[in-house]
Each structure stands twice: as structure tokens, then as C-alpha cells.
Amino acid sequence: MPRSTNAVATKKRRKRILQQTKGYFGNKSRLYRYAVDAFWRAGCFAYRDRRKKKSEFRQLWIVRINAACRPLGIPYCRLMAGLKAARVELDRRALSELAIHDGAAFGALVERAKGALALGG
């Protein structure tokens, strides 16, 4: 009696992996053996980088805010302390967007932070 193989499920599994690795370079998109390794590796990177993306964007916003506020006479750390003292609850993303697109509004926030620091400290 021949052994039982579930060819339907095997073909379906292989087809699914090859479909998901369609745009990969070389044999990783054509041969199941290499496609499986590439698929799991890509999944690990995707999982890690979804979490890493958040800290990378925060770093970018901080760099942009710092670059915008230094010419106005205040470093980033003092600006954030001043905004906290002035009870301005804008996150770094919003501050970064203001610094890029609306310099006047960002300048007004900087002056408000300076005033709060002068009063508080």
C-alpha cells in the first residue's frame, strides 16, 4: 500500500509562500527552499522595524525641532522645558510640522517657552 501524502495541502502551502516572495531577487522568488528562508527572515525584519520606526521618527522630529529653534536663540532641551512650564501640550510631531511649514507659529511658541522659563527660573 503506498504511503499517504497530502499533495493538495503541500502544493497550497508552497504556492502561498512563493506568492508572498514574488518580488524577491533571484532564487528567493522562484524556488520554495530559498523562498521559505527569505520569507521568515523578511517577517523578522518587518516585526522588528515596525517597533523601531517609532523611535526613528521621534529622533527625526527632535533633530528638526532642534535645528529650527537654535537660530531663535534656544536649544531643544530648554525649549521643551519652557513649553512644559507654559503648559503647551504639543507633541514632537506637531512641533516638527510647525517648524517646517509655519515658522511664525513656531517662533511664537519659542517666545512663549522663553517667557515661561524667565518667569519660572
C-alpha positions in Angstrom: 0.0 0.0 0.0 1.5 3.4 -1.0 2.1 5.9 1.7 -0.4 8.8 2.1 0.8 12.2 1.1 -1.3 15.3 1.3 -0.3 16.7 -2.0 -3.1 19.3 -2.1 -2.0 20.9 1.2 1.7 20.7 0.2 1.0 22.4 -3.1 -1.2 25.1 -1.4 1.5 25.8 1.2 4.3 26.1 -1.4 2.2 28.2 -3.7 1.3 30.6 -0.8 5.0 31.1 0.2 6.0 31.6 -3.5 3.2 34.1 -3.9 4.4 36.1 -0.9 8.0 36.2 -2.1 7.1 37.2 -5.6 9.2 40.3 -5.9 12.4 38.9 -4.2 15.7 38.7 -6.1 17.0 35.6 -7.7 16.0 32.1 -6.5 14.3 33.5 -3.4 11.3 34.3 -5.6 11.4 31.1 -7.7 12.5 28.1 -5.5 10.5 27.1 -2.5 13.6 26.0 -0.5 15.1 29.5 -0.6 11.8 31.3 -0.6 10.9 29.9 2.9 14.1 31.2 4.4 13.7 34.6 2.8 10.0 34.8 3.8 10.8 34.1 7.5 13.8 36.5 7.5 11.7 39.3 6.0 9.0 38.7 8.6 11.5 39.1 11.4 12.8 42.3 10.0 9.3 43.6 9.4 8.3 42.8 13.0 11.4 44.4 14.5 11.2 47.5 12.3 7.6 48.3 12.9 8.7 48.9 16.5 12.0 50.6 15.5 10.1 53.0 13.2 8.5 54.8 16.2 11.9 55.7 17.8 13.4 56.7 14.4 10.6 59.1 13.7 10.9 60.6 17.2 14.6 61.1 16.6 13.9 62.8 13.3 11.3 65.2 14.9 13.8 66.1 17.7 16.5 66.9 15.2 14.1 69.0 13.1 12.9 70.9 16.2 16.4 71.5 17.4 17.5 72.8 14.0 14.6 75.2 13.9 14.9 76.5 17.5 18.6 77.1 17.7 18.6 80.1 15.3 15.9 81.6 17.5 18.3 81.5 20.5 17.2 78.5 22.5 18.3 74.8 22.4 15.9 71.9 22.1 16.1 70.9 25.8 15.4 74.4 27.0 12.5 74.8 24.5 10.9 71.6 25.7 11.3 72.6 29.4 9.8 76.0 28.6 6.9 74.5 26.7 6.2 72.2 29.6 6.4 75.2 32.1 4.0 77.1 29.8 1.6 74.1 29.7 1.8 73.8 25.9 0.8 70.2 25.2 2.0 69.8 21.6 3.8 66.6 20.7 7.1 66.5 18.9 5.5 65.6 15.6 3.3 68.6 15.7 6.2 70.9 16.7 8.3 69.5 13.9 5.5 70.2 11.3 5.1 73.7 12.7 8.9 74.3 12.4 8.9 73.1 8.8 5.6 74.7 7.5 4.7 77.6 9.7 7.8 79.4 11.0 5.8 82.3 12.5 3.7 80.0 14.7 6.8 78.1 15.8 8.6 81.4 16.6 5.6 82.4 18.8 5.9 79.1 20.6 9.6 79.6 21.2 8.9 83.1 22.6 6.2 81.6 24.9 8.7 79.0 26.1 11.3 81.6 26.7 8.8 83.7 28.7 7.8 80.7 30.8 11.5 79.9 31.5 12.1 83.5 32.6 9.2 83.5 34.9 9.9 80.1 36.4 13.6 80.0 36.6 
